[in-house]
């Protein structure tokens, strides 16, 4: 972390032009389609593009923006999701929030400056205000996104998490259920008992990784794609 610049906190209180983020290195996926000869090769891409689509759909930000910030801007997944949530709740520009974070500000400090320390009844803002671990906060935000996009009860999400599934995999399960009509239990069996890969499971229903990502965005502004 770099030292905190007081001017950046000043901008949180009195937002103006947001500072630009420094580009980093791009790490692109080599395997983007199912290959029966290496059935797990495209799984990382499928899980990531599906999760990026979820973020784009819920926070009304283009997938291109997400990819640029994560792959070229060097923004970690936790910070990006937390930044987007705080942008929605505080109306402060995302680039400004991320710049303060990149220059040493904690999310607890950023919320205090940008949101006047007000959390209301929001459990996610409360966790940030208490200095909660970024991974734990991201998990809360992921659950929020899953409930909002799929109208999925928290009890269902909690049950899936109890089996060891993380947010990206739960998102893909819910997306495939919506897109194929297959019950969650069937999809879980295909992945676990039958040891099928995620991309193989999508392929079984005639879906490519790109198809899955696009369908998660269904009903969203075309500019988000």
N, C-alpha and C positions, 0 to 999 in steps of 0.2 A: 504493500500500500504506500502511496505517496503521501507527503504531508498535506494536511487539510488547508485549503486556501480560504481565508475568511470571506473573500469576495464571493465565493461560490455559495456560502450560507446566506450571504446578503441577497443573492439572486433568488434563493428559495423564498425569502420573505418578500422580495420585490422583484418578481420574475420579469426578465426582459429577453434579450437574445440568448439562446442556449449555446454553451460552448460546444465545439465539435469534438467528437471522439476520435482517438488515434487509431487508425487501421492496424490490424494485426495480420496474422497469417491465415490463409483459407485452408480448411481441411475438408475436402470433398469426398463424397461416397463413390466408390468404384463400382459397386454392385447395386443397381436400382431396379432390377426385375428378377422374378423367380427363375432359378436355374435348378432343374431336377438333379444335375450332377453335383451341385453344392447347395443343398436346399436351405442352409442357414445363412448363406452369403448376403442376402438382401434384407435380413431381419433388422439390422441396425438402421438401415435407411427407412424401412417401413415404419418402425416404431418412432423414429425421429420426425419423419414427414407428417405422420398422423398427429403427433403431439404438437408440432408447429401449427398444423391446421386448427387444432383445438384452441391454442393460444390466439391465433388470428381471428377465429370465429367469435370468441368470447370478448376479446378486448378491441375488436374492430381495427386491427392493424394488419397490414399486408404481410404475407409470408416472406416476400422479398426483404422487407425491413427486418424481420426476425432473423433471417439467414445472414444478412449483412452484419447485424450487430453481434451475432454469435460466432460466425465464422471469420469475418474480416475485422470486426470491431473488438474482438477478444473479450466479449461480455459473457460471463458465466451464466449457465442456465438458471441458477437460483436468483442471481441479481436481476436478470432480465424479467423474470416473472414477478418478482417483488416490485421492481420498478414500474411495470405496467399496472399492477394493482394500485400502487400509490399514485400513479398518474391519474387513474380513474377516480380515486377518492379525494385527492388534494387539488386536482386540475393543474398541477405543476408539470412542465414539459418533461417527457421521458429523458431526453438527452441531458437536461440539467440534473435530474435526479441521479442518473448514472455517472455523470461527471463528478458530482460531490462524493458519491460512493467510491469511484476510482481514485479520488484524491484523499482518501482516508476517513471519510465520514461513515459512521455506522448507520444502519437503517433506523436504529432507535433515535439517533441524533437528527437524521434527515426528516423523520416523521415529526419530531418535536418542532423543527423549524418550519416545515412545509404545511403541517396540519394543525399547528398551534396546540399539539399534544392532545387533541380531542379524538377519542376512539369510539364514543357512543356505545352501542351494543354490538359492535363489530368484533368478533373473536380474533380475526386476522390482524386488525390494527392493534388490538390489545396485546397480542403475542409479540408484535414488532415493538410496541411501546415498552414492553418488559425486557427487551433485549434478547428475544428468542433466537435460537439457532436458525441460520438461514435455510438449512435443509428442512427443518421442522415447519418453518413458515411456508416454504414452497409446497410442502405436502398439504397444508391447509388450503392454500390457493388452488392447488390442483384439484382437491376435492370440491372446492367452490366451482371450478370450471366444469367438472364432470356433472355436478348437479344442475348447473345452469344449461349446459349444452344438451344433455340427454334426459333431463328431468328424472335423474336417478336418485333414489332415496339414499341417505347417508348410511343406513343399515346395510344396504347392498354393497356399497363401496367398502365399508368396514369389514364385511364378510370376505370380500375378495382380497383385501389387504391382509387379512388374518391368514390367508393361504400362502403368503409370501410374495404376492404380486405387487409391483410398484405402480406408480401413477401412469406411466407410459403404457404399460401392458393392460391396465384396467381400461384406459382410454381406447385402446385398440379392440379389446373385447366388446366394449359397449358400442363402438362404431360398427364392428362386424355384425353384432346382433341387430342393430338398426338397419344395416345395409342388406343383410341376407335373410332376416327373419328367423335365424337359428337361435334356439334357446342358449342362454349363457352356459348351462350345464354341458350341452353338446360341444360348444366351442372349447370349454375348459378340458373336456375329455380328449378332444382332438389334439390339443397342445400337450397335455400331460400324459395321459394313458397311451395314446397312439404315437406320442413323441414326434408329432408333426411340427415343422417350423412355422413361425408366424406368416411368412410369405407363402409357404406351401398351403396353409389354411386359407388364406385369401385367394390363392390360385384355385383351390378346390371349388370355390364359389364363383369363379370366373372374374376375379378382381385382381388388378395389378396394384402395386404400392401407390402409384399415382392416382388410380381410381379411388382408393380408400381416402387419401388426403383430400381430394376434390369433393367427395361426398360428405365429408365432415363439415366442409364449408357450405353445404347446400343451404340455400336461402339467404346467404350472406351477400353483401355487395361484391360484384365481380372484381372490383379493384383489390380485394383482399387476397386473391389467388396468385 
